[in-house]
Amino acid sequence: MIMKKVILPFLTLFTLFFATQQKANAQTPYRTAIGLGIDLGDGETLFGPQIKHNFGGNDAVNAQVLFGDHITVLGVDYSYNRRIQGARGLYWYIGVGPQVSFIDYNKGYKHYHWKNDDTHVDFAIRPALGLEFRIPSAPLAMHFDWKPWWNISHDVNFDPSSFSMGFKFVLK
């Protein structure tokens, strides 16, 4: 219940703020897009809504709320984006951002590197290196990246086997 009270206002404000922006820039494939984010790898697969906003030039921010079995992850990533010359609609990016995970072990969720049987919050840093493709003739975009998970709280560890992908509808 608390998660809904935190997530919905955050997403609403974020969407309204960025959807009202007018300026586009040639270095980014679009100004703002919303869609589905998928986080996968060696552990559990997570799904949820995401929004990406390009501030102009090469700078962008991607925010997501991902859900899994007894886990909810909030994340915001900064990325530096560049067009790949000669490949219409294809861009590469590199970035990093914080992630906050709300984990409830008491409902049976177990992960191979967490040891305690309790409910807690984890903080992580997630670098990302990936490709994004904007379909030139449609308001659709997709991305795939390598996004390792560096947990910096509770049970500190680094998991290089994480990836993310997403499918987005371009607003502008």
C-alpha positions as CSV (number, residue, x, y, z in Angstrom):
1,M,0.0,0.0,0.0
2,I,2.8,2.4,0.9
3,M,4.6,1.5,-2.4
4,K,1.5,2.6,-4.4
5,K,1.4,5.9,-2.5
6,V,5.0,6.5,-3.4
7,I,5.2,5.1,-6.9
8,L,2.0,6.5,-8.5
9,P,2.7,10.2,-7.6
10,F,6.3,9.9,-8.6
11,L,5.4,8.4,-12.1
12,T,2.6,10.9,-12.6
13,L,4.8,14.0,-11.8
14,F,7.7,12.6,-13.9
15,T,5.4,11.9,-16.9
16,L,3.7,15.3,-16.7
17,F,6.9,17.2,-16.4
18,F,8.7,15.6,-19.3
19,A,5.6,15.3,-21.6
20,T,5.3,19.1,-21.5
21,Q,8.8,19.6,-22.8
22,Q,9.0,20.9,-26.5
23,K,12.6,20.9,-27.6
24,A,14.0,18.0,-29.6
25,N,17.6,17.4,-30.5
26,A,19.3,15.6,-33.3
27,Q,21.7,13.6,-31.0
28,T,18.9,11.7,-29.4
29,P,16.3,9.5,-31.2
30,Y,13.3,11.2,-29.4
31,R,12.5,13.6,-26.5
32,T,10.4,11.4,-24.3
33,A,9.2,7.7,-24.4
34,I,7.3,5.4,-22.1
35,G,7.2,1.6,-22.1
36,L,8.0,-1.7,-20.5
37,G,11.4,-2.5,-18.9
38,I,12.6,-6.0,-18.4
39,D,15.6,-6.8,-16.2
40,L,17.1,-10.3,-16.7
41,G,20.1,-12.3,-16.0
42,D,21.3,-14.9,-13.5
43,G,18.6,-14.1,-11.0
44,E,14.9,-13.3,-11.1
45,T,13.4,-11.6,-14.2
46,L,11.8,-8.3,-13.3
47,F,9.2,-6.3,-15.4
48,G,7.7,-2.9,-15.1
49,P,7.0,0.6,-16.5
50,Q,9.8,2.9,-17.6
51,I,10.1,6.4,-18.9
52,K,13.1,7.9,-20.7
53,H,13.6,11.6,-21.3
54,N,16.4,13.1,-23.4
55,F,17.4,16.6,-22.1
56,G,19.0,17.6,-25.3
57,G,22.5,17.0,-26.6
58,N,23.6,13.6,-25.4
59,D,22.1,13.5,-22.0
60,A,19.1,11.4,-20.9
61,V,17.5,10.0,-17.8
62,N,15.6,6.7,-17.6
63,A,13.4,5.9,-14.6
64,Q,11.8,2.5,-14.0
65,V,9.7,0.6,-11.4
66,L,10.3,-3.1,-11.8
67,F,8.4,-5.9,-10.1
68,G,9.2,-9.5,-9.4
69,D,8.3,-12.3,-7.0
70,H,8.5,-10.5,-3.6
71,I,10.7,-7.7,-4.9
72,T,10.1,-4.2,-6.2
73,V,12.9,-2.1,-7.6
74,L,13.0,1.7,-8.2
75,G,15.7,3.0,-10.4
76,V,16.9,6.1,-12.2
77,D,19.8,6.1,-14.6
78,Y,21.7,8.9,-16.3
79,S,23.0,8.0,-19.8
80,Y,25.2,9.6,-22.4
81,N,23.8,8.8,-25.9
82,R,25.3,9.0,-29.3
83,R,24.0,8.2,-32.8
84,I,25.9,5.4,-34.7
85,Q,26.8,7.0,-38.1
86,G,25.5,5.2,-41.1
87,A,22.9,3.2,-39.1
88,R,19.6,5.1,-39.2
89,G,17.8,5.0,-35.9
90,L,20.6,3.2,-34.0
91,Y,22.3,4.7,-30.9
92,W,24.7,3.6,-28.3
93,Y,24.7,4.7,-24.7
94,I,26.7,4.4,-21.5
95,G,25.3,5.3,-18.1
96,V,24.9,4.7,-14.4
97,G,22.3,5.1,-11.7
98,P,21.1,4.2,-8.3
99,Q,18.5,1.4,-7.6
100,V,16.5,0.7,-4.5
101,S,15.1,-2.8,-3.9
102,F,12.3,-3.6,-1.5
103,I,12.6,-7.3,-0.7
104,D,10.3,-9.4,1.4
105,Y,11.9,-12.7,2.4
106,N,9.0,-13.5,4.7
107,K,6.9,-14.4,1.6
108,G,9.3,-17.1,0.5
109,Y,11.6,-15.2,-1.9
110,K,15.2,-16.5,-1.8
111,H,18.1,-15.3,-3.9
112,Y,21.4,-17.1,-4.1
113,H,23.6,-14.4,-2.5
114,W,21.3,-13.1,0.2
115,K,21.5,-15.0,3.5
116,N,18.9,-13.5,5.9
117,D,15.2,-14.4,6.1
118,D,13.7,-11.0,6.6
119,T,12.2,-8.0,4.9
120,H,14.7,-5.2,4.0
121,V,15.7,-2.5,1.5
122,D,18.9,-2.8,-0.6
123,F,20.7,0.0,-2.4
124,A,22.7,-0.7,-5.6
125,I,24.6,1.1,-8.3
126,R,24.0,-0.1,-11.9
127,P,26.3,0.9,-14.7
128,A,24.9,0.3,-18.2
129,L,26.3,-0.1,-21.7
130,G,23.9,-0.7,-24.5
131,L,22.2,0.0,-27.9
132,E,18.9,1.6,-28.6
133,F,17.0,1.5,-31.8
134,R,14.2,4.0,-32.8
135,I,12.1,2.7,-35.7
136,P,12.4,5.7,-38.1
137,S,8.9,5.3,-39.5
138,A,7.0,4.6,-36.3
139,P,6.9,6.0,-32.7
140,L,8.5,2.9,-31.3
141,A,11.9,2.3,-29.8
142,M,13.7,-0.6,-28.1
143,H,16.9,-1.1,-26.2
144,F,19.2,-3.8,-24.9
145,D,22.1,-3.3,-22.5
146,W,24.5,-5.0,-20.2
147,K,23.6,-3.7,-16.7
148,P,25.6,-5.3,-13.9
149,W,24.2,-5.1,-10.4
150,W,26.5,-3.7,-7.7
151,N,24.8,-4.1,-4.4
152,I,26.2,-1.7,-1.8
153,S,24.1,-2.5,1.2
154,H,22.8,-5.5,3.2
155,D,24.9,-8.2,1.5
156,V,27.5,-6.3,-0.6
157,N,28.2,-8.1,-3.9
158,F,28.7,-7.5,-7.7
159,D,26.7,-9.4,-10.2
160,P,28.0,-8.9,-13.8
161,S,25.4,-11.3,-15.3
162,S,22.5,-8.8,-15.5
163,F,21.0,-7.3,-18.6
164,S,18.0,-5.1,-19.4
165,M,15.8,-4.6,-22.4
166,G,12.9,-2.4,-23.0
167,F,10.2,-1.5,-25.5
168,K,9.0,2.1,-25.6
169,F,6.3,4.2,-27.3
170,V,7.7,7.6,-28.3
171,L,5.6,10.5,-27.1
172,K,7.8,13.2,-28.9
